Amino acid sequence: MFGNRIPKGTKFPDNIRLIFFNRFLTEITGKNCILLGDNTNECFINFSISGIIAGIIYSREVLQMKKMILGAVPLLAALCAFPLFAQQASRSTGIIIDHYATRAFVTGIIPRADLDTIVHAGIRTPSAGNRQPWYFTIVQDLNLAKKIVPQTEDGNVIIVISAAGDGKTNTREIIDCALATQSIYLAAQALGYGSRIYTGPIANVNTTLKNDLGFPAERNAVAAVWVGRVSADVVSGASPRKAADETVTFK
């Protein structure tokens, strides 16, 4: 049935057009497969059987290839996405490491959507026992803001973080509010604003401004964050930090 060449004069029925892929079948079966035979029906049948076998083998190869491709898709997707994740991670840690306590604020209104995002960072802060003891008061009124931080510029806001307790002995609430304060401080800088944390004015807030801020008697301020637009140069006056070997110990 198989040989090296098709004999001259071999004829096939006119209504059957056969295309014989010699190289393809040779690679599939491992033999030099050429259709032979004097009987056209026999030739056609032999060719059909060879074609079916080759088709089955080919189908299996295609199926395996598809499985390999589909299996590789998640890996390829992960590899493609990794630079984006790395970039995002780098940006996040950069904000934490490169933050600065802003001194040079300028006038300019902060959109409500940005204020919502900044405060939402405080809301999402972890807390002891998930008690979430904090309250956030966004002071947009310039006259009231200046009573807390006299240098406040028009359009800046003062975000006061408060909790139930005297603000002195309620340690757990104070620590939770401190974490929320830092979240707000960093979120503002992540959005391109300046921010600065204040605790100095808190005693005055709790003594004279609780009514103005709408605090109930049992609640007291813990910290405040000044948020606003900044000038072009915001870091030249930044204070240096201690070196890691002065403050970090591994055991």
N, C-alpha and C positions, 0 to 999 in steps of 0.2 A: 504493500500500500504506500510505503514511503520510499523515496529514492533521492537521487541528486538533481534530477531535472524532469520536466514534463515532456513526454515524447512528442515529437512533431506530429501534427495531424490530430492531436487529441481535441475532440469536439464536445461541447456542452449544449444542452437544449437552448433554443433561441429565447425561450420565455424565462430562462434563469440566468441571472447575471451574478457571477461569483467573483468576489474580490479576495484574493488570497494574500495574507500578510506573512510572507516567509520569515522575515526577521522577527516579527512579533511572536509567531509560534515557536521559532527556534529558541528565543529567550525564555518563553513560558515553559516549554517541555524539555529544554536542554538538548534537543536533537535538531538535525537539519531537516525540517519537515517540509516536504514538497508533495503535493497531491499527484498521485499516479493512478493509472487504471484505464483499461480499454472501454469498460462499461460505464457510460455516463451516469447511470443511476447509482452504480456502486461508488463512482467518484463523488457524486453529490452527497450520498449518504455518509461516506467517509469524511468528507469535508465538513458536513454538518455536525457530525459527532465531535470532530476535532475542534470545531468552532464552539460547540457547547462546552466542552471541557475547558478550552481556553477562556471562554466567557466566565465560567464558574471561578476559575483561578483568578482571573482579572477582577471579578466582582469582589472576591475575598480580599485581594490586594487593595482595592479601592476602599473597601469598608475599613480595613486596618489603617489605611492612610487617613481616612476621615476621623477615626478614633484618635489617632495620634495628633491630628490638627486640633480637634476639639479639646483634647487633653492639654494641649499647649496654650490654648486661648487664655485661660486664667493666668498662667504664668506670664505670658506676653503682656496681658493687661496690667498685672502687678508691676512688671518691669517698667512699663511705660508710665505708670502712675507714681512709681517710687520717687522720681525727681520732684514731682509736685508735692508729695508728702514731705520730702526732705526740705523743700523750699518753705513750706508752711511751718514745719517744725522749727526751722532756722529763724523764720520771722518771729514766731512766738517767743522763743528763748531770747531773741535779740531784744525784744521789748522789755523783757524782765531784766536782762543784764544791762542794757543801755539806757534805762529810764533816767530821768533827772527831775529834781524838784524845781519846777519852773519859778522864775522870779520876774521875768519880763512879759507880762500879759498885755494885750492890746484890746481895744474895743471890738465888738462883733458878736452878733447873736448866734447862739448854738441851736441848730434845728431840733425840733421836738423828737424826731426819729433818732437822732444821735444821743439825746438825753435818755431816751428809753433804753437804748442799747447799753449805755454806760451804767445805768441803775440796774439793768437786768444782770450785769456781771456781778453786782453786789448780791442780788437775790439768789444767784446760783452758787454762792460761796458755801463751802462745807461748814457745818457747825456741830458742836458737841450734842450727841444724841439726836441730831437733825431737828433741834428745837427752833432754829431760825428766829432768834429773839429780836432781831433788828427792825428798825423803822428808818425809812429814808425820806428826808424832807428836802426838797429842791427849792432853794431860795433864789427866785429870779428877780424879785423886787430889789432894786439897787440900794434904796435907803436902808432896808432891813439887812441886806448883804453887807453893807458897809459897817453896820453895828457889830458884825462878827469879824470881818476882815476889812479894815478901813481902806486898804489899797484896791479893793475890787473895782474893776473897770466896767463900763456900761456893756451889757450883753453877756458878761461872765455870770456864772452861777456858783453858789455855795451849797454843797450837798452835806447836810448834817445827818450823821448816823447816831441813832439813839436806841435805848433799850430800857426795859423795866428795871428798876433798881436805882441806887443812889449814885452810880457811876464811879464809885470808889471801892466798895467791898464786894460788889457782884462780879467776882473775877471771871466766872465762866462766860457771862454775857459780854463782858469787856473784851475778852479774847476773841469771841465770835465776831463782835463788831469790828475789832481791829483787822481781822481777816477780810471782812467785807469792805472795809475802808481801802485796803490795798488793792482789792479787785477793781474797785471803782477808779482808783488812782491810775492803775495800769490800763484799764479799758479806755479811759480818756486819751491816753497817749497813743494807744493802738489806733485810734481814730484820727490822730494828727493834732490833738489839742494839747495844751499844757495843763499840768495838774500839780497840786501841792497839798500835802496833808498838814492839818493844823490840830494841835491839842491844847496849845496855850490859851486860846480864847474860850475853852469849854467851860471853865469855872464861871466866867461872866455870863455865858449862854444859860447855864443852869440857874444862875442867880437872878438874872434880870430879863431874859428873853423867852422864857418857856411859854408865856402867854402869847407872845407875838408869833411864835412858831406853832402854836396849837398843841403843845404837849400836855397830856394829863399829868396830874400831880405825881403819879408813881413812876413816870418816865423821865430819864435824864440823858443828855447828850454825852457821847463818848469821844467822838472825833468829828472833824469836818474836812471836806475836800474842796479846794478852790479849783474850778475848771473854767478854762477860757481859751480864746485864740491867743496865738503867740507871735512874737516878732520873728524876723528872719534868723537872728542869732539868739539861740536859746540855751546853748551849752557852754559858751566860753567862760562863764563865771561859775561853772559847776565845781563843787568841792571834791577834792580827791578822796578816794576810798583807801582804806587800809589794805595792805597786801594780804593774800590768803594765808601765808605762813605766820601771820600775826594773830589770826583768828580761827584757823581751822586745825583740828587735830584728828588723826586717824589712829584707831586702836585695834 
